[in-house]
Amino acid sequence: MPLVHLTTHPLPVIVGTMIKGNIVEYIDQQKIISAVILQEKKGKLRLLNENNREVNFSENRLSHVSQICLDTSVSRDSIVTQLKQLTQNRKELSKAINIKELWEILHEESEDIDIETMTLFCFDPPLTSDHEAAVIRAFFYDRLYFKFNKIIFAPYTPEQVKARKRQIKAAEKREIQIQKGAVWINDVLNNKNGSNTTIDPDIIDVLKSYYLFGNDSDSCPVAKNIIKKSPLNSPEQLFNVFVKAEIWDQNENTNLLAMQIPTDFSSDVLEQEKKLSSTQTNFFDDPLRKDLTNIPLITIDGQSTLDFDDAISLENTETGYTLGIHIIDVSAYVKSDDPIDLAARNRASSIYMPDDKLPMIPPNLSEDLCSLKENEIRPGISTIIKMNRFFKIMEYDIVPSIIKVHTQMSYTEANLLNGKNDPITTLYKIATLLREKRLKAGAIQITLPEVNVWLEENQEIGYLKIDRENPARMLVSEMMIFANSLMAEFLANNNMPAVFRSQPPPKQRLFKGIETSLTLNFMQRKQLSRAMIGTDPEIHSGLGVKAYATATSPIRRYHDLLTQRQIKAIFGYRKAYSKAELENILQSISLTIANAGRVQASRKRYWIIKYLESMRGSTYEALVLDCYRDHYNVLIKEFMFEAKLPPSGIKLKYGDIIQVTIQHADARRDQLSLFV
């Protein structure tokens, strides 16, 4: 359709005096829109656009002002028709512009190119406003080769073009991910193709990352756009999408994922594990090792324990007793900086959870070759203590050894033997005296029950409150504290840096000896000073010892493996870690150890709340631990579980015993609502 009533006026491209009827262009949602000025007042414009919509606009936001005017006195439909025809003409003109060829000719030019010059490069005279607008349109939609700000063009360098190509490709990939991700979520929620709904794994990773890390996720912008285009209202709903798509389990351990804790061992580690398991080592050929296989060793552990790292022995002598505390020598198998060692350092400790166990070293080592299994010859580090008949310590020695466990028993079995048979009865007496000695030296014994939580094969949740002060547990605890303190003394006497634990005196001492009151134990725990880890021996006030090293759990804790290597270095087995090397390693694994503790605690908390989901309306005894303005912090004694209690109109104080009822529990959201 031909344009009607057109007149021309000599106007600058974008700025200048605007009059009614001027044809202009502006950008809206990444599109160039043609319009005509219906009214102008101090730079504020009222426009009628090609889509038959009136809009208010500022003149400085226009992308192009034409020298052409339309007669605005004709019908609105006629104006809109003319604008559409104008737009179509300009689109056709813009298609004739080859921006890449222009760039190849002009990119070595250092000067900027104005709109008039660029239009001359693109078209032969005579030139009109339509040609200018076509140039702007072409360069607006293809920004790969030129930097463009409406009227000035600057060619990018070849390096910049390559970078922009990468950016454009990435942007296109993101847009595809957004579209596909939104469609996939919709399909999953609507059960289209069931769990067989396929999706690019990268898109799943984008959504997982956003669910786990929120705004800290590198994928945050893409994930937000996927959710925006999907039926979801919040990122929390992604969890149910993953469950429905059978990507995650209903009880998925998202804390494990968020903390990026490894759950599998690499092929290099498994290959090294296989090599060690198939290699026979004759430790009797080691002249530094003392053969103690004739001494009957006992392990005392939990019923479900599979990784045994410590054993105890007791022999009667003419002058009294010889007490032995024997630790598996993991360093005899796992060498510094080998694949297994690096994997163990990366994990820093084993993680025990109600529904899973993540060993620090592979199971064929932790539960077999590096475990003190009954009747199996193993390398050890043995602490041998000579005592008189009154259990006074006469001397001790720490030696590399060859050992064999004769009896493996559980805590329950050991408790049944206590008071009836030796060596358990005598070992318990020794442990009692060792504790008394520590308490006299200022040790603070926090005696709080512990709740073990586990999952049965049928997924039923089981729990058991354990008295950590029962004879067998106390016996083992004291023996390990004793061995660690003697090894710390041995290391200190040899000026050997190691992983030492220390603790300053408490802020306040509330009791001496053993206190059974839950209230006092919690109060005292709050008064304890923070325990510290370092490479120099210092007093451990909480344990009542002059120095304390961690060395009795080398299967489960990397700290202990490090210290074990330092002990062996004294005997000449390997070069010791320098103080600086140890400090660097400790620094590198400190966060990993903290995360392991967090995920272990959070998973236990999850399964307790999961258990309480089915106990709505049940009542339990609770202890008031803290009083705040808007809530109380209480301990549900049955589970040794701390929870918030809202004000109930009843004035409570620290130490009050109350009955609380489960109102609502949601393990996934870590929510537990109680009322008095």
C-alpha positions in Angstrom: 0.0 0.0 0.0 1.5 3.4 -1.0 2.3 5.9 1.7 0.0 9.0 1.7 0.4 12.6 2.8 4.2 12.3 3.4 6.2 15.4 3.9 9.9 15.7 4.8 11.7 17.8 7.3 15.5 18.2 7.8 15.9 16.6 11.3 19.0 15.2 13.1 19.0 11.4 13.4 17.9 11.2 17.0 18.0 14.5 18.8 16.5 17.8 17.7 13.0 19.4 17.6 10.3 16.8 17.6 7.0 17.6 15.9 3.7 15.9 15.6 3.8 13.4 12.8 7.5 12.4 13.0 8.1 8.8 12.3 10.3 7.4 15.1 11.6 4.0 16.3 12.2 2.7 19.8 13.3 -0.6 21.4 10.9 -2.6 23.5 11.7 -6.1 24.7 14.6 -6.4 22.3 12.5 -5.5 19.3 12.6 -2.3 17.2 9.1 -0.8 17.0 8.0 1.9 14.5 5.7 4.7 15.7 4.4 8.2 15.0 4.5 11.2 17.3 0.9 12.2 18.3 2.0 14.8 20.9 5.3 16.3 22.1 5.8 18.3 25.3 9.2 19.1 26.8 10.8 15.9 25.5 7.9 13.7 26.6 6.2 12.0 23.7 2.9 10.3 23.1 3.3 7.8 20.3 1.0 5.5 18.3 3.0 2.4 17.3 2.7 -0.1 14.5 0.8 -2.5 16.9 -2.0 0.1 17.2 -1.0 1.0 20.8 -0.5 4.4 22.3 2.5 4.7 24.5 4.3 7.5 26.4 8.0 7.8 25.8 11.0 10.0 26.4 12.7 11.3 23.3 16.1 10.4 24.5 15.1 6.7 24.5 14.4 6.7 20.8 16.6 4.6 18.6 15.9 6.6 15.4 14.0 9.7 14.3 13.0 9.8 10.6 13.0 12.9 8.4 9.6 11.6 7.2 6.3 12.8 8.7 2.9 11.1 8.5 -0.4 13.0 8.2 -1.9 12.3 11.6 -5.3 13.7 10.6 -6.1 10.6 8.6 -7.7 7.6 10.3 -5.9 5.7 13.0 -6.1 2.5 11.0 -4.5 4.2 8.0 -1.6 5.4 10.1 -1.0 1.9 11.6 -1.2 0.4 8.1 1.4 2.9 6.9 3.7 2.2 9.9 3.5 -1.5 9.2 4.4 -1.0 5.5 7.3 1.2 6.6 8.6 -1.4 9.0 8.4 -4.1 6.3 10.3 -1.9 3.8 13.1 -1.2 6.4 13.3 -4.9 7.2 13.8 -5.8 3.6 16.5 -3.1 3.2 18.3 -4.4 6.3 18.5 -7.9 4.9 20.7 -6.6 2.1 23.4 -5.5 4.6 26.3 -8.0 5.0 27.8 -6.9 8.4 30.5 -9.6 8.4 31.9 -8.3 5.0 31.8 -4.7 6.3 33.7 -5.8 9.4 36.4 -7.6 7.3 36.9 -4.3 5.4 36.6 -1.9 8.4 38.0 -3.8 11.5 41.5 -2.4 11.1 40.2 1.1 11.2 40.9 2.8 14.5 38.3 5.6 14.2 34.6 5.3 15.0 32.1 5.4 12.2 29.0 7.6 12.3 25.6 6.6 11.1 25.8 8.7 7.9 29.1 7.1 6.9 28.0 3.6 7.7 24.8 4.1 5.6 27.0 5.1 2.7 29.0 1.9 3.2 25.8 -0.1 3.1 23.8 1.6 0.3 24.3 3.5 -2.9 22.8 7.1 -3.0 20.3 8.5 -3.1 19.8 7.7 0.6 16.7 8.2 2.8 15.8 7.9 6.4 14.6 4.4 5.6 18.2 3.4 4.7 19.5 4.9 8.0 16.8 3.0 9.9 17.6 -0.2 8.0 21.3 0.2 9.1 20.3 0.6 12.7 18.0 -2.3 12.5 20.6 -4.6 10.9 23.3 -3.7 13.5 20.9 -3.9 16.4 20.0 -7.6 15.6 23.6 -8.6 14.8 26.0 -7.2 17.4 28.8 -9.7 16.8 31.1 -7.5 14.9 30.5 -3.9 15.9 30.0 -2.0 19.1 26.9 0.1 18.4 25.2 2.9 20.4 22.5 4.1 17.9 24.6 6.5 15.9 28.3 5.4 16.3 29.8 2.2 15.1 33.1 0.8 16.3 34.4 -2.5 14.9 35.6 -5.1 17.4 39.1 -6.6 17.2 39.3 -10.2 15.9 40.0 -11.4 19.5 36.9 -9.6 20.7 34.8 -11.2 17.9 36.0 -14.6 19.0 35.1 -13.8 22.6 31.7 -12.5 21.5 31.0 -15.7 19.5 31.7 -17.7 22.7 29.3 -15.4 24.6 26.6 -15.7 22.0 26.9 -19.5 21.9 26.7 -19.6 25.7 23.7 -17.3 25.7 22.0 -19.5 23.1 22.7 -22.6 25.2 21.3 -20.9 28.2 18.1 -20.0 26.4 17.7 -23.5 25.1 18.3 -24.8 28.7 15.6 -22.4 30.0 13.0 -23.6 27.5 13.8 -27.3 27.8 14.0 -27.1 31.6 10.6 -25.5 31.9 9.1 -28.1 29.6 10.7 -30.9 31.5 9.4 -29.7 34.9 5.9 -29.4 33.4 6.1 -32.9 31.9 7.2 -34.4 35.2 4.5 -32.7 37.2 1.9 -33.8 34.7 3.2 -37.4 34.6 4.0 -37.2 30.9 6.0 -40.3 30.1 6.4 -41.0 33.8 9.9 -41.4 35.1 11.1 -41.9 31.5 10.9 -38.2 30.7 14.4 -37.5 29.4 16.3 -34.3 29.9 19.8 -33.0 29.3 21.9 -33.9 32.4 23.4 -30.3 32.3 19.9 -28.9 32.9 19.5 -31.3 35.9 22.8 -30.1 37.2 21.7 -26.4 36.8 18.5 -27.1 38.8 20.3 -29.2 41.4 22.9 -26.5 42.0 20.3 -23.8 42.4 18.3 -26.0 44.9 21.4 -26.8 46.9 23.2 -23.4 46.8 20.5 -20.8 46.1 21.8 -17.4 44.9 25.4 -18.6 45.5 25.0 -21.1 42.6 26.8 -20.3 39.3 23.6 -21.5 37.6 21.3 -19.2 39.6 20.2 -16.9 36.6 19.4 -19.8 34.3 17.6 -21.8 37.1 15.5 -18.8 38.1 14.4 -18.4 34.5 13.5 -22.1 34.2 11.4 -21.9 37.4 9.8 -18.6 36.2 8.7 -20.3 32.9 7.6 -23.5 34.8 4.5 -24.2 37.0 6.7 -23.9 40.1 6.3 -21.1 42.6 9.6 -21.5 44.6 12.9 -23.4 44.3 12.0 -25.5 47.3 9.4 -27.3 45.0 12.3 -28.6 42.9 12.9 -31.3 45.5 9.5 -32.9 44.8 10.2 -32.7 41.0 13.5 -34.6 41.5 11.7 -37.2 43.6 8.9 -37.6 41.1 11.5 -37.9 38.3 13.3 -40.6 40.4 16.5 -38.5 40.3 16.5 -38.2 44.1 15.1 -40.4 46.9 12.3 -39.1 49.2 15.0 -39.1 51.9 17.8 -37.7 49.8 20.7 -36.4 51.9 20.9 -32.9 50.4 23.3 -31.7 53.1 25.8 -34.3 51.8 25.4 -32.9 48.3 25.5 -29.2 49.4 28.7 -29.8 51.3 30.1 -31.7 48.3 31.3 -34.6 50.4 32.5 -37.5 48.2 30.5 -40.7 48.4 32.6 -42.9 46.0 36.2 -43.6 45.5 38.0 -43.0 42.3 39.3 -45.7 40.0 42.9 -44.9 41.1 42.0 -45.4 44.7 40.1 -48.7 44.0 43.1 -49.9 41.9 45.4 -49.2 44.8 43.0 -50.9 47.2 42.9 -54.0 45.0 46.7 -54.0 44.8 47.1 -53.8 48.6 44.5 -56.5 49.2 46.2 -58.9 46.9 49.8 -58.3 48.2 51.1 -60.5 51.0 53.3 -58.6 53.5 55.3 -60.5 56.0 55.6 -58.1 59.0 57.7 -60.7 60.8 60.6 -59.7 58.5 60.5 -56.2 60.0 63.3 -56.0 62.6 61.7 -53.0 64.3 58.4 -54.7 65.0 57.9 -56.6 68.3 56.0 -59.9 67.9 53.0 -59.7 70.4 50.8 -62.3 68.6 51.0 -64.6 71.7 49.3 -61.9 73.8 45.5 -62.3 73.9 44.0 -59.1 72.5 40.4 -58.1 73.0 38.3 -55.6 70.9 35.2 -54.1 72.5 32.9 -52.2 70.2 29.3 -51.6 69.2 27.2 -54.5 67.9 27.3 -53.3 64.3 31.0 -52.2 64.2 32.9 -53.5 61.2 36.1 -51.4 61.4 38.1 -52.3 64.4 41.0 -50.0 65.1 41.9 -50.6 68.7 42.3 -53.6 71.1 43.3 -54.1 74.7 45.3 -56.7 76.5 46.1 -57.5 80.1 48.8 -59.9 81.4 49.5 -60.9 85.0 53.2 -60.6 85.9 55.2 -61.4 89.0 55.1 -57.8 90.1 51.7 -56.8 88.9 50.3 -56.3 85.4 51.2 -55.5 81.8 48.5 -53.4 80.2 48.6 -53.2 76.4 46.6 -50.7 74.2 47.1 -51.7 70.6 46.2 -49.6 67.5 46.1 -50.9 63.9 49.1 -49.5 62.0 47.2 -48.1 59.0 50.3 -46.3 57.8 51.9 -49.7 57.1 49.5 -49.9 54.2 48.5 -46.3 53.3 51.6 -44.4 52.3 51.8 -40.6 52.4 50.5 -39.0 49.1 49.5 -42.3 47.5 46.0 -42.4 45.9 44.3 -43.8 49.1 46.1 -41.3 51.3 45.0 -38.3 49.2 41.4 -39.6 49.1 41.5 -40.0 52.9 42.9 -36.5 53.3 40.1 -35.2 51.0 37.5 -36.9 53.3 39.4 -36.2 56.6 37.2 -38.6 58.6 34.7 -41.4 58.2 31.0 -40.3 58.5 28.5 -42.5 60.3 24.8 -41.8 59.7 21.7 -43.7 60.5 21.1 -44.6 56.8 24.7 -44.7 55.5 28.4 -44.9 56.3 31.1 -43.1 54.3 34.5 -44.6 55.2 37.6 -42.5 55.1 39.5 -45.3 53.4 37.9 -48.0 51.1 35.9 -50.8 52.8 38.2 -53.6 51.8 40.9 -51.8 53.9 38.8 -50.2 56.6 36.8 -53.4 57.3 39.4 -56.0 56.4 43.1 -55.4 55.8 43.3 -52.4 58.2 40.9 -53.8 60.7 41.8 -55.8 63.8 39.7 -58.8 62.8 39.7 -61.8 65.1 42.6 -64.3 64.5 44.2 -62.2 61.8 47.8 -61.1 61.9 48.1 -57.3 61.8 50.8 -54.6 62.1 50.2 -52.4 65.1 51.4 -49.5 67.3 51.3 -50.8 70.8 51.5 -48.9 74.1 52.8 -51.3 76.8 52.3 -50.1 80.4 53.9 -51.9 83.3 51.9 -51.6 86.6 52.4 -53.0 90.1 49.7 -55.0 91.8 48.1 -51.8 93.0 47.9 -50.6 89.4 50.5 -47.9 89.9 52.2 -47.1 86.6 55.9 -48.1 86.8 56.9 -47.5 83.2 55.6 -47.6 79.6 56.9 -48.2 76.2 55.5 -47.5 72.7 56.6 -50.0 70.0 55.8 -51.0 66.4 54.2 -54.4 66.8 52.7 -57.5 65.2 49.4 -58.3 66.9 46.5 -60.7 66.7 43.0 -60.3 68.2 41.9 -63.4 70.1 38.4 -62.2 71.1 36.0 -59.7 69.7 33.1 -58.7 71.9 30.4 -56.1 72.0 29.8 -53.6 74.8 26.9 -55.7 76.0 29.0 -58.9 76.2 31.8 -57.0 78.1 29.3 -55.6 80.6 28.0 -59.1 81.3 31.5 -60.3 82.0 32.4 -57.3 84.3 32.7 -58.4 87.9 32.7 -62.1 86.9 35.7 -62.8 84.6 39.1 -61.4 83.9 40.5 -59.6 82.1 37.4 -57.4 81.8 36.9 -57.1 85.6 40.5 -56.0 86.2 40.5 -53.7 83.1 37.4 -52.0 84.5 39.2 -51.4 87.8 42.2 -49.9 86.0 39.9 -47.7 83.9 38.1 -46.5 87.1 41.5 -45.6 88.7 42.6 -43.8 85.5 39.4 -41.7 85.5 39.8 -40.9 89.2 43.4 -39.7 88.5 42.2 -37.5 85.7 39.4 -36.0 87.8 41.8 -35.2 90.6 44.0 -33.5 87.9 41.0 -31.2 87.1 39.2 -33.1 84.3 35.6 -32.3 83.7 33.5 -35.3 82.9 30.4 -34.4 81.0 28.1 -37.4 81.3 25.3 -37.1 78.8 23.4 -40.1 77.4 23.7 -40.7 73.6 21.0 -41.8 71.2 21.9 -44.1 68.4 19.5 -43.9 65.4 19.5 -46.5 62.6 17.4 -47.7 59.7 16.2 -51.3 59.6 16.1 -53.2 56.3 12.4 -52.5 56.0 13.2 -48.8 56.4 11.7 -48.7 59.9 13.5 -46.2 62.1 15.1 -47.6 65.2 16.7 -45.7 68.1 18.3 -46.6 71.4 19.4 -44.3 74.3 22.9 -45.3 75.4 24.4 -44.7 78.8 27.9 -43.7 77.8 28.9 -44.3 81.4 28.1 -48.0 81.4 31.2 -50.0 82.5 32.3 -51.3 79.0 32.0 -48.0 77.3 33.8 -46.2 80.2 36.5 -48.9 80.1 37.2 -48.4 76.4 37.0 -44.6 76.7 39.5 -44.4 79.5 41.9 -46.8 77.8 41.9 -44.6 74.6 42.4 -41.4 76.6 45.2 -43.1 78.5 46.9 -44.3 75.2 46.5 -40.9 73.5 48.0 -39.1 76.5 51.0 -41.5 76.7 51.6 -41.2 72.9 51.4 -37.4 73.3 54.0 -37.6 76.0 56.2 -39.8 73.8 56.0 -37.4 70.9 56.7 -34.4 73.1 59.7 -36.1 74.7 61.1 -36.7 71.2 60.4 -33.1 70.1 58.1 -34.4 67.3 55.3 -32.2 66.0 52.0 -34.0 65.8 48.2 -33.5 65.9 47.8 -32.3 69.5 44.5 -31.4 71.1 44.4 -28.9 73.9 41.8 -27.0 76.0 42.1 -24.1 78.3 40.4 -24.2 81.8 36.6 -23.7 81.8 35.1 -20.3 82.3 33.5 -21.7 85.4 33.6 -25.1 87.2 30.2 -26.1 88.4 31.0 -29.6 89.9 33.8 -32.0 90.6 33.8 -35.7 89.9 30.9 -37.4 88.2 27.6 -35.5 88.1 24.5 -37.3 86.8 22.2 -34.3 86.6 21.3 -33.5 83.0 20.8 -29.8 83.9 24.2 -29.4 85.5 25.9 -31.3 82.7 24.4 -29.0 80.1 25.3 -25.9 82.2 28.8 -27.1 82.6 29.2 -27.8 78.9 28.3 -24.2 78.2 31.2 -23.2 80.5 33.8 -25.2 78.7 36.5 -23.4 76.7 36.9 -24.2 73.1 39.2 -27.2 72.4 42.0 -26.4 69.9 44.2 -28.4 67.5 47.8 -27.6 67.0 51.2 -29.1 66.4 52.7 -28.4 69.9 51.8 -30.3 73.1 49.7 -28.2 75.5 47.5 -28.9 78.5 44.1 -30.4 77.9 42.1 -29.1 80.9 38.9 -30.9 80.0 40.6 -34.3 80.1 43.0 -33.5 82.9 46.2 -34.4 81.0 49.4 -32.5 80.3 49.3 -33.3 76.6 46.9 -35.1 74.3 47.4 -36.4 70.8 44.9 -38.1 68.6 46.2 -41.5 67.4 43.8 -44.3 68.4 41.5 -44.1 65.3 43.7 -44.1 62.2 41.0 -45.9 60.2 38.4 -43.2 60.9 40.3 -39.9 61.4 43.0 -38.4 59.2 44.4 -36.6 62.2 45.2 -39.9 63.8 46.8 -41.3 60.7 49.1 -38.2 60.6 50.1 -38.7 64.2 50.7 -42.4 63.7 53.1 -41.6 61.0 54.9 -39.1 63.3 55.3 -41.9 65.9 56.7 -44.3 63.3 59.1 -41.6 62.1 60.7 -41.6 65.6 61.6 -45.3 64.9 63.0 -44.4 61.5 60.2 -45.8 59.3 59.8 -42.6 57.2 60.7 -39.0 57.2 58.6 -37.1 59.6 56.3 -34.3 58.5 57.8 -30.9 59.4 55.8 -28.6 61.6 55.0 -26.4 58.6 53.8 -29.4 56.6 51.6 -30.6 59.4 50.1 -27.2 59.9 49.4 -26.8 56.1 47.6 -30.2 56.1 45.6 -29.4 59.2 44.6 -26.1 57.7 43.5 -27.7 54.4 41.3 -30.3 56.1 39.8 -28.2 58.8 36.7 -27.2 56.8 36.2 -30.8 55.6 36.3 -32.1 59.2 33.8 -29.4 60.3 31.5 -30.4 57.3 31.7 -34.1 58.2 30.6 -33.3 61.7 27.7 -31.1 60.4 26.4 -33.7 58.0 26.6 -36.4 60.6 24.7 -34.3 63.1 22.1 -33.1 60.6 21.4 -36.6 59.3 20.8 -37.9 62.8 18.5 -34.9 63.4 16.7 -35.6 60.1 15.9 -39.2 61.1 14.7 -38.3 64.6 12.3 -35.7 63.1 11.3 -38.3 60.5 10.5 -40.7 63.3 8.4 -38.0 65.0 6.4 -37.3 61.9 4.4 -40.4 62.7 4.2 -39.5 66.4 1.9 -36.4 66.2 0.0 -36.0 69.5 2.6 -38.0 71.4 3.9 -36.5 74.7 7.5 -36.6 75.9 9.4 -35.3 78.9 11.6 -32.3 78.2 14.2 -30.2 80.0 14.2 -26.4 79.6 17.8 -25.4 78.5 17.4 -21.8 77.5 14.9 -19.0 77.9 14.6 -16.4 75.2 12.1 -13.6 74.6 10.3 -15.4 71.7 10.9 -19.0 72.5 12.4 -21.6 74.9 15.1 -24.1 73.9 14.2 -27.5 75.3 15.7 -31.0 75.3 13.4 -33.9 74.5 15.1 -36.4 76.9 13.9 -39.5 75.1 15.9 -38.6 72.0 18.4 -36.1 73.6 17.1 -33.8 70.9 17.1 -30.0 71.2 14.1 -28.1 69.8 12.4 -24.7 70.1 9.2 -24.3 72.1 7.0 -21.2 71.6 5.9 -19.2 74.6 2.8 -20.9 76.0 1.6 -18.5 78.6 3.4 -20.5 81.2 6.5 -18.9 82.7 9.3 -21.4 82.5 12.9 -21.2 83.7 16.2 -23.1 83.1 16.1 -26.6 84.5 12.3 -27.0 84.5 11.0 -30.4 83.5 7.9 -30.2 81.4 5.7 -32.4 79.1 5.7 -31.4 75.5 3.4 -32.8 72.7 4.4 -33.2 69.1 2.2 -30.9 67.0 3.9 -31.1 63.7 7.1 -32.6 62.3 8.7 -32.2 58.8 12.1 -33.7 58.4 12.7 -32.3 55.0 12.2 -28.7 56.2 13.9 -29.4 59.5 10.7 -28.4 61.4 9.4 -29.6 64.7 6.5 -27.9 66.4 5.8 -28.5 70.1 3.4 -27.3 72.6 3.2 -27.7 76.4 
